[in-house]
Amino acid sequence: MSDNARPEIRFQGAGVSPGIAQGAIHVVRDDLDDVPRYHIEPSQITNEIGRFETALIQTRMQILEMQQKIAESIGAKDAGIFDAHLLVVEDRTLIDEVLRKLESDLCNVEWIFQEVAANYAETLSKLDDPYLRERALDIQDVTKRVIRNLQGKAPKTFLALTEPHILVAHNLTPSDTATMNRKRVLGIATDLGSRTSHTAIMARSLNIPTIVGLHDVTEKLETGQHVLLDGTNGLLVVDPTPTTLAHYGEIESRRVKVVTQLKELRETKSTTRDGRHVVLSANIELPDDIDAVAANGAEGIGLYRTEFLYLNRNTLPTEDEQYQTYREVAKRVSPDPLIIRTFDLGGDKLAAGSVDVSDELNPFLGWRAIRVCLENTDIFKTQLRAILRASAVGNVKIMFPMISGLDELRRAMSILHECKEELRRTGSTFGDATEAGAMIEIPSAAISADILACEVDFFSIGTI
């Protein structure tokens, strides 16, 4: 076919997850569910309340299940996106408003819930704070899920597609991205969205080429059309010509060549020309990530995030449970080092029912990480004892996150010494010489680094 046989059409958006994909598209237009409004009698209010409570419970269970799947597949950090969703279904202000309007308006709970939630979302969407504006999408996502549960509807059909496709939608919620058949989704293109949206974050974690901000592309395309998606440059090409395909074929060929060259470098030593060896370690969130550590030639683990042990559960992990997990990781990376960061809960990572983390105005620099640990010393000491016991393997180090000053660091070190004494009294085997370090990621810690350095064995520098 000549280039003139069918002219290609190009749409420019924002590339938010790099990579190239091509194939047939599936256009999703059922973004909003039709919610009818109908009158109910006062005697039916109790039944409506029961339906509402059941839907909220069902929604909460679905969110927890999604969190668990995401934590197991791509890590606790991405699973934390759904913490805000859990807060929505447990928001007493929103729930009480729905119950009040049930009494006053005497109409079905689907309609009332949609109306109340939409007002909340609209208020947030008008705020200047980008973090709070993002919460509007969380409310919309949960609202749709609750309504579908109230209506007894099955999950959206596009989530169960079995043929390889590029998904084109007006917008995708975090729930959509988390539950779609990722093995069949070659790429994603949406009318709405930004680089910082949850859909973009999830797509990057899943390594799915993605374009957002295509405006009204869903109104111009039909399911089955063939497209080429450039997630790096934000370009969507409909009916690409042979010339375009050849161009991107060359790009893919060069990418494969670079990957091959990088694999060849993987086993070489990271040593400078003057003979200084630079240790390149990996960051992990789950024990299963160790396979990727070895596959990419990393020398041990420079940061083991432990939050996944505390998420998506209603009971705290026991000392033995943590010990077995840490010990297994340490054995698998031995003799290379393993630096275990004590749990960093708070901010955007909330333990569902496990640790009482209160709402606050500045969750990312406030009551989180080491401050949560120091005010929940029983939980903190359970983790420290588990790490110390695992350190008997010989290659384990402990790191305290979000240290802001000398007082916090000394209190953390004091509790660590208490844990060593407790293990000695019980005759437990542990690494008495286990090194302890601090994350320097807060301005006050950076300014006082020379003082903090006298208290620990090493620093880790936290970067964006």
C-alpha positions in Angstrom: 0.0 0.0 0.0 1.4 3.4 -0.9 1.7 6.3 1.7 -1.1 8.1 -0.2 -3.6 5.2 0.0 -4.9 6.2 3.4 -3.5 9.4 5.0 -2.5 9.0 8.6 -4.0 11.2 11.3 -1.9 12.5 14.2 -3.1 13.6 17.6 -0.7 15.3 20.0 -1.0 14.8 23.7 1.4 14.5 26.7 3.6 11.4 26.9 3.5 10.2 30.5 4.9 6.7 30.2 7.6 6.1 27.6 7.6 3.4 25.0 6.0 2.5 21.6 3.0 0.4 21.0 0.9 -0.4 17.9 -2.3 -2.3 17.3 -6.0 -2.2 17.3 -7.7 0.3 19.7 -10.6 -0.3 22.0 -12.5 3.0 22.6 -14.3 3.3 26.0 -17.2 5.7 26.2 -19.2 4.3 29.2 -17.3 6.6 31.6 -20.4 7.6 33.4 -23.1 5.3 34.6 -26.7 6.4 34.2 -28.2 6.8 37.7 -32.0 7.1 37.6 -33.9 9.0 40.3 -37.1 7.7 41.8 -39.3 8.4 44.8 -39.3 6.2 47.9 -41.7 5.9 50.8 -40.6 6.8 54.4 -41.0 3.1 55.2 -38.3 2.3 52.6 -35.6 4.4 54.2 -34.3 1.6 56.4 -33.9 -0.7 53.4 -32.1 2.1 51.4 -29.7 2.5 54.4 -29.0 -1.2 54.4 -28.3 -1.2 50.7 -25.9 1.8 51.2 -24.0 0.1 54.0 -23.7 -3.1 52.1 -22.3 -1.2 49.0 -19.8 0.6 51.2 -18.5 -2.6 52.7 -18.4 -4.3 49.3 -16.5 -1.3 47.9 -14.0 -1.3 50.8 -13.3 -5.0 50.3 -12.7 -4.4 46.6 -10.3 -1.5 47.3 -8.3 -3.6 49.8 -8.1 -6.4 47.2 -6.8 -4.0 44.6 -4.3 -2.7 47.1 -3.0 -6.2 47.8 -2.7 -7.0 44.1 -0.8 -3.8 43.4 1.5 -4.2 46.4 2.3 -7.7 45.3 2.9 -6.9 41.7 4.5 -3.4 41.6 5.0 -2.3 45.2 3.5 -0.7 48.3 4.2 2.8 47.1 1.8 2.4 44.2 -0.7 0.6 46.4 -0.7 3.6 48.6 -2.7 5.5 45.9 -5.8 3.7 47.2 -5.5 4.9 50.8 -7.4 8.0 49.8 -10.1 5.8 48.4 -10.5 4.0 51.7 -10.9 7.3 53.4 -13.8 8.2 51.1 -15.9 5.1 52.0 -15.2 5.7 55.7 -15.8 9.5 55.7 -18.5 10.1 58.3 -19.2 13.6 57.1 -20.1 12.3 53.6 -22.0 9.3 54.9 -24.0 11.4 57.4 -25.0 13.9 54.6 -26.3 11.0 52.5 -28.4 9.7 55.4 -29.7 13.2 56.2 -30.8 13.7 52.5 -32.4 10.3 52.5 -34.8 11.5 55.2 -35.4 14.9 53.6 -35.5 14.1 49.9 -37.1 10.6 50.0 -35.4 9.3 46.8 -33.2 6.3 46.1 -29.8 6.2 47.7 -27.8 5.9 44.4 -29.1 9.3 43.3 -28.4 10.9 46.7 -24.9 9.5 47.1 -24.0 10.6 43.6 -25.3 14.1 44.3 -23.5 14.5 47.6 -20.2 13.0 46.3 -20.3 15.1 43.2 -20.6 18.3 45.4 -17.6 17.2 47.4 -15.6 16.5 44.2 -16.5 19.8 42.6 -15.4 21.7 45.7 -12.0 20.0 45.7 -11.5 20.4 41.9 -11.8 24.2 42.3 -9.0 24.5 44.9 -5.5 25.8 44.0 -3.7 23.0 45.8 -2.9 20.3 43.1 -2.7 17.6 45.8 -6.3 18.4 47.0 -7.5 18.7 43.4 -6.2 15.2 42.7 -8.5 14.0 45.6 -11.5 15.0 43.5 -10.7 12.1 41.1 -10.4 9.8 44.0 -14.0 10.7 45.1 -15.3 10.3 41.5 -13.6 6.9 41.3 -15.1 5.6 44.5 -18.5 7.1 43.7 -18.7 5.1 40.5 -17.7 1.9 42.3 -20.2 2.4 45.1 -23.0 3.1 42.6 -22.1 0.1 40.5 -22.3 -2.0 43.6 -25.6 -0.5 44.6 -27.0 -1.2 41.1 -25.6 -4.8 41.2 -23.6 -4.2 38.0 -20.7 -6.3 36.9 -17.2 -4.7 36.5 -16.7 -2.6 33.3 -16.5 -4.8 30.3 -13.3 -3.3 28.9 -11.5 -4.5 32.1 -12.0 -8.1 30.9 -10.8 -7.8 27.3 -8.7 -10.8 26.2 -7.4 -9.6 22.9 -4.3 -7.4 22.8 -5.4 -3.7 22.4 -4.6 -0.1 22.9 -7.1 1.4 25.4 -8.5 4.8 24.4 -10.7 6.4 27.0 -12.1 9.8 28.1 -10.4 9.2 31.5 -9.2 6.2 33.5 -9.5 6.0 37.2 -6.8 4.4 39.4 -9.2 1.5 39.9 -9.5 1.0 36.1 -5.7 1.0 35.7 -5.2 -1.4 38.6 -7.8 -3.9 37.6 -7.4 -4.0 33.8 -5.8 -7.0 32.1 -2.3 -5.6 31.9 -1.0 -8.5 29.7 -3.5 -7.5 27.0 -3.2 -3.7 27.2 -0.4 -2.6 24.8 -0.9 1.1 25.5 -3.2 3.7 26.9 -4.5 7.0 25.5 -6.9 9.3 27.3 -8.7 12.6 26.7 -7.9 13.9 30.2 -5.1 13.5 32.6 -1.7 15.0 33.5 1.8 13.7 34.2 1.1 13.7 37.9 -2.3 11.9 37.7 -2.7 8.5 39.3 -3.3 6.9 35.9 0.1 8.2 34.7 1.9 7.1 37.9 0.3 3.6 37.6 1.1 3.3 33.9 4.8 4.1 34.5 5.0 1.5 37.2 3.3 -1.0 34.9 5.6 -0.1 32.0 2.6 0.6 29.7 3.2 3.3 27.1 0.7 6.1 27.8 -0.5 9.4 26.4 -2.9 11.7 28.3 -4.4 15.1 27.4 -5.6 14.2 23.9 -8.8 16.4 24.5 -11.6 14.8 22.5 -9.9 11.9 20.8 -12.5 9.4 22.0 -15.1 11.3 19.9 -13.0 10.9 16.7 -11.9 7.3 16.9 -13.7 4.0 16.7 -12.9 0.6 18.1 -10.8 -1.6 15.8 -8.8 1.2 14.1 -5.1 0.6 13.9 -2.8 3.1 15.7 0.8 3.7 16.7 1.3 5.2 20.2 4.5 7.0 21.1 4.4 7.4 24.9 7.7 9.2 24.9 6.7 12.1 22.7 2.9 12.0 23.3 2.0 11.2 19.7 -0.9 9.0 18.7 -0.9 8.1 14.9 -4.0 6.6 13.4 -3.5 4.4 10.3 0.3 5.0 10.3 1.9 5.0 6.8 4.7 2.6 5.9 7.1 5.5 6.2 6.0 6.2 9.8 6.1 2.5 10.7 9.6 2.3 9.2 10.7 5.3 11.2 9.5 3.8 14.5 10.9 0.4 13.5 14.3 2.0 13.4 13.7 3.6 16.8 12.7 0.2 18.3 15.8 -1.4 16.7 18.1 1.2 18.3 16.3 0.7 21.6 16.9 -3.1 21.4 20.5 -2.5 20.6 21.0 -0.2 23.6 19.3 -2.8 25.9 21.6 -5.5 24.6 24.6 -3.3 25.2 23.5 -2.5 28.7 23.1 -6.2 29.4 26.7 -6.7 28.4 27.7 -4.0 30.8 25.7 -5.4 33.6 28.4 -7.9 34.8 31.3 -5.5 34.5 32.6 -3.9 37.7 31.6 -0.3 38.5 35.2 0.9 39.0 36.6 4.3 38.1 39.7 4.7 36.0 41.8 5.5 39.1 40.7 2.2 40.7 37.9 3.4 43.0 35.0 0.9 43.2 31.5 2.4 43.3 28.8 0.1 44.7 25.6 0.1 42.7 22.7 -1.3 44.8 19.0 -1.6 44.2 15.9 -0.4 46.0 13.1 -2.9 46.6 9.7 -3.0 48.2 8.8 -6.7 48.1 10.8 -9.9 48.6 10.0 -11.0 45.1 11.9 -7.9 43.8 15.1 -9.7 44.6 15.0 -11.6 41.3 15.2 -8.2 39.5 18.1 -7.2 41.7 20.2 -10.1 40.5 19.0 -9.8 36.9 20.2 -6.2 36.7 23.6 -6.9 38.3 23.1 -4.8 41.5 25.4 -5.4 44.5 23.0 -5.9 47.3 20.1 -3.7 48.4 20.6 -0.1 49.4 17.0 0.5 50.5 14.5 -2.2 51.5 11.1 -0.5 52.0 9.2 -2.4 54.7 5.8 -0.7 54.5 4.2 -3.5 52.5 4.2 -5.6 55.7 1.8 -3.1 57.3 -0.6 -2.3 54.4 -3.8 -4.0 53.5 -4.3 -5.8 56.8 -6.2 -5.3 60.1 -3.6 -6.8 62.3 0.1 -5.8 62.8 2.8 -8.1 61.5 4.3 -10.2 64.3 8.0 -10.2 65.2 8.5 -13.7 63.8 6.6 -12.9 60.6 8.9 -9.9 60.0 12.0 -11.9 61.1 11.3 -14.6 58.5 10.8 -12.1 55.8 13.9 -10.1 56.5 16.1 -13.1 57.0 15.0 -14.7 53.7 15.9 -11.5 51.8 19.2 -11.2 53.6 20.1 -14.8 52.8 19.2 -14.3 49.1 21.4 -11.2 48.6 24.3 -12.5 50.8 27.2 -11.7 50.9 26.1 -8.4 49.5 24.6 -5.9 52.0 21.0 -5.4 52.8 19.9 -2.0 54.2 16.4 -2.3 55.8 14.6 1.0 56.3 12.3 1.0 59.3 8.7 1.6 58.3 7.8 4.9 56.8 4.0 5.2 57.4 2.1 8.4 57.3 1.9 11.0 54.6 0.7 9.2 51.5 1.1 5.7 53.1 -1.5 4.8 55.7 -1.7 1.4 57.3 -5.3 0.3 56.9 -6.5 -0.3 60.5 -3.0 -1.2 61.7 -1.4 2.1 62.8 -3.5 5.1 63.9 -2.3 7.8 61.6 -4.2 11.1 62.0 -5.1 13.6 59.3 -2.9 16.7 59.2 -2.2 19.7 57.0 1.3 18.7 56.0 1.4 14.9 55.8 4.6 14.6 53.8 6.9 16.3 56.3 4.9 16.0 59.5 3.8 13.1 61.6 5.2 10.2 59.7 8.1 7.7 59.5 10.4 8.1 62.5 7.9 10.3 64.4 5.3 7.6 64.0 7.8 5.0 65.2 8.8 7.0 68.3 5.2 7.5 69.4 4.4 3.8 68.7 7.4 2.3 70.5 5.9 -1.2 70.8 5.4 -1.4 67.1 8.8 0.1 66.5 10.6 -2.3 68.8 8.9 -5.3 67.3 10.3 -4.4 63.9 13.8 -3.5 65.3 14.0 -6.9 67.2 13.0 -8.7 64.0 15.7 -6.9 62.0 18.4 -7.5 64.6 17.6 -11.2 64.7 17.7 -11.3 60.9 21.1 -9.5 61.0 22.6 -12.7 62.4 23.0 -13.6 58.7 25.8 -11.0 58.7 25.0 -8.5 56.0 22.0 -6.5 57.4 22.0 -2.8 58.2 19.3 -0.6 59.8 18.3 2.8 58.5 15.9 5.3 60.1 13.8 7.5 57.7 12.9 11.1 57.8 15.2 12.1 60.7 14.9 15.8 61.4 17.4 16.3 64.1 19.7 15.1 66.9 16.9 14.4 69.4 15.0 12.1 67.2 18.1 10.2 66.1 19.3 9.7 69.7 15.9 8.5 70.8 15.8 6.0 67.9 19.3 4.7 68.7 18.4 4.4 72.4 15.4 2.2 71.5 17.6 0.1 69.3 20.0 -0.5 72.2 17.0 -1.4 74.4 16.0 -4.0 71.8 19.5 -5.5 71.9 19.3 -5.8 75.6 15.9 -7.5 75.4 17.2 -10.0 72.9 20.2 -10.7 75.1 17.9 -11.4 78.1 15.9 -13.9 76.0 19.0 -15.6 74.6 18.1 -14.7 71.0 20.8 -14.7 68.4 21.4 -11.4 66.6 24.0 -9.2 65.0 25.3 -7.1 67.9 27.6 -5.1 65.6 24.7 -4.3 63.1 25.3 -0.9 61.6 22.7 1.8 61.9 22.2 4.8 59.7 19.9 7.7 58.9 18.2 9.0 55.8 19.1 12.6 55.2 16.0 13.9 53.4 14.8 16.8 55.5 16.4 20.3 55.3 17.1 20.4 59.1 18.9 17.0 58.9 21.0 18.2 55.9 22.0 21.4 57.9 23.0 19.4 61.0 24.5 16.5 59.1 27.9 17.0 60.7 26.4 16.5 64.2 24.2 13.6 63.2 27.2 11.8 61.6 28.7 11.4 65.1 25.7 9.2 66.1 25.4 6.7 63.3 27.5 4.4 61.1 26.3 5.7 57.7 24.0 8.1 55.9 21.7 7.5 53.0 20.8 10.6 51.0 17.1 10.8 50.1 16.5 12.3 46.6 13.4 13.0 44.4 
